[in-house]
Amino acid sequence: MKYVIYYRVSTDKQGRSGLGLEAQQQQVKTYLQSKPDAVVVDSYVEIDSGKKVERKKLNKAVAHAKKAKAVLLDRKSTRLNSSH
């Protein structure tokens, strides 16, 4: 199965330091290790407040997943707005 991965951290500091991002990457890695047929097509990282509605990288990730017929994987899918 093909996957497009989306990561988001809330602050520039988290993005630069890897705090939050590294934890998300580890959780996704652990999940994918349980899927022997997993192929990561691409991944997107967004540094943006959770208060913002417009997430450009998320929109790109969704479009890419649709085009590649891949599953969009987010560490915590509940963060995704239901409109995506």
Secondary structure, 3 states (H helix, E strand, C coil): CEEEEEEEECCHHHHHHCCCHHHHHHHHHHHHHCCCCCEEEEEEEEECCCCCCCCHHHHHHHHHHHHHCCEEEECCHHHCCCCC
